[in-house]
Amino acid sequence: MKTPLPVSFLLCLGLLCLGLAGCIIDSRTRADHTGRHIGRETLEQIQPGRTSDFVLALLGEPGSRSPAGGKTEVWKWEYSSREHHSGSLIFVLDADKTTEVHCTTYVLFEDGKVVKTWQD
């Protein structure tokens, strides 16, 4: 047969939980994004042979266009994201976490047609 917990123990446990809940003094998230994020599904729509007009309609204006000799050109879209999460618990814990993502998408054209796409 189990013996019930004393009322004083349950009362102390409840007060402890309430006290800890009141110790959270700060919790914030800040995010900064630059450029255009291009997902894998979108990039897969750009098959070899597609025109530069199709790519412009799908991805928008690139950040840069670089000649690569003859009638070859590389278009580039850059994206970066930085998210910072912070929180504080009085006298117990300070937590900071920063997540950064950088991605560059490239499309290689020859004579106005897609030859290759890739991301790094």
C-alpha positions as CSV (number, residue, x, y, z in Angstrom):
1,M,0.0,0.0,0.0
2,K,1.4,3.4,-0.9
3,T,1.6,6.2,1.6
4,P,0.3,9.6,0.5
5,L,2.8,12.4,0.3
6,P,2.7,14.9,3.2
7,V,0.8,18.1,2.5
8,S,3.8,20.2,3.6
9,F,6.0,18.4,0.9
10,L,3.4,19.1,-1.8
11,L,3.1,22.8,-0.7
12,C,6.9,23.3,-0.8
13,L,7.0,21.7,-4.2
14,G,4.3,24.0,-5.5
15,L,6.0,27.1,-4.1
16,L,9.3,26.1,-5.7
17,C,7.6,25.7,-9.1
18,L,5.9,29.1,-8.8
19,G,9.2,30.7,-7.7
20,L,11.2,29.3,-10.6
21,A,8.5,30.4,-13.1
22,G,8.8,33.9,-11.8
23,C,12.5,34.0,-12.4
24,I,12.4,34.2,-16.2
25,I,13.2,37.8,-16.8
26,D,14.0,38.0,-20.5
27,S,13.5,36.0,-23.7
28,R,14.1,37.5,-27.1
29,T,14.6,36.5,-30.7
30,R,16.1,38.8,-33.4
31,A,16.4,37.8,-37.1
32,D,18.2,39.6,-39.9
33,H,17.8,38.4,-43.5
34,T,19.5,39.8,-46.7
35,G,19.2,38.7,-50.3
36,R,16.8,36.1,-51.8
37,H,16.6,32.6,-50.5
38,I,16.2,30.1,-53.3
39,G,15.1,26.6,-52.2
40,R,16.0,23.3,-53.8
41,E,12.5,22.8,-55.2
42,T,12.7,26.2,-57.0
43,L,16.2,25.5,-58.3
44,E,15.1,22.2,-59.7
45,Q,12.7,24.0,-62.0
46,I,15.6,25.6,-63.8
47,Q,16.5,22.8,-66.3
48,P,19.2,23.1,-69.0
49,G,17.8,24.8,-72.0
50,R,15.5,27.2,-70.1
51,T,15.8,30.8,-71.2
52,S,17.2,33.8,-69.2
53,D,13.6,35.3,-69.3
54,F,12.3,32.2,-67.5
55,V,15.0,32.4,-64.9
56,L,14.3,36.1,-64.3
57,A,10.6,35.5,-64.0
58,L,11.2,32.7,-61.5
59,L,14.1,34.1,-59.3
60,G,14.0,37.8,-60.0
61,E,17.0,40.0,-60.8
62,P,20.3,38.5,-59.8
63,G,22.7,40.3,-57.4
64,S,25.4,40.1,-60.1
65,R,26.0,39.0,-63.7
66,S,29.5,38.1,-64.7
67,P,30.8,37.3,-68.3
68,A,32.6,34.0,-68.5
69,G,34.0,34.2,-72.0
70,G,32.3,34.3,-75.4
71,K,28.5,34.1,-75.0
72,T,28.7,32.6,-71.5
73,E,27.5,34.4,-68.4
74,V,27.1,33.5,-64.7
75,W,24.3,35.0,-62.7
76,K,24.5,35.0,-58.9
77,W,22.0,35.4,-56.0
78,E,23.3,35.6,-52.5
79,Y,21.3,35.0,-49.3
80,S,22.3,35.2,-45.6
81,S,20.2,34.8,-42.4
82,R,21.2,35.4,-38.8
83,E,18.9,34.6,-35.9
84,H,19.8,35.3,-32.3
85,H,17.9,33.8,-29.4
86,S,18.6,34.8,-25.9
87,G,17.0,34.2,-22.5
88,S,17.8,34.7,-18.8
89,L,16.8,33.0,-15.7
90,I,17.8,34.9,-12.5
91,F,20.9,33.5,-10.8
92,V,20.6,30.2,-12.7
93,L,21.1,30.4,-16.5
94,D,21.9,32.8,-19.3
95,A,21.4,31.3,-22.7
96,D,22.5,32.7,-26.1
97,K,22.2,31.0,-29.4
98,T,23.1,32.4,-32.8
99,T,22.3,30.6,-36.1
100,E,23.8,31.8,-39.4
101,V,23.0,30.6,-42.9
102,H,24.7,31.7,-46.0
103,C,23.8,30.4,-49.5
104,T,24.8,31.5,-53.0
105,T,22.9,30.3,-56.0
106,Y,24.5,30.3,-59.5
107,V,23.1,29.9,-63.0
108,L,25.4,29.4,-65.9
109,F,24.1,30.6,-69.3
110,E,25.5,30.0,-72.8
111,D,23.9,32.0,-75.6
112,G,20.9,32.9,-73.4
113,K,20.1,29.3,-72.3
114,V,20.7,27.6,-69.0
115,V,23.6,25.2,-69.0
116,K,24.0,24.5,-65.3
117,T,22.7,25.5,-61.8
118,W,24.3,25.0,-58.4
119,Q,24.4,26.3,-54.8
120,D,27.1,26.5,-52.2
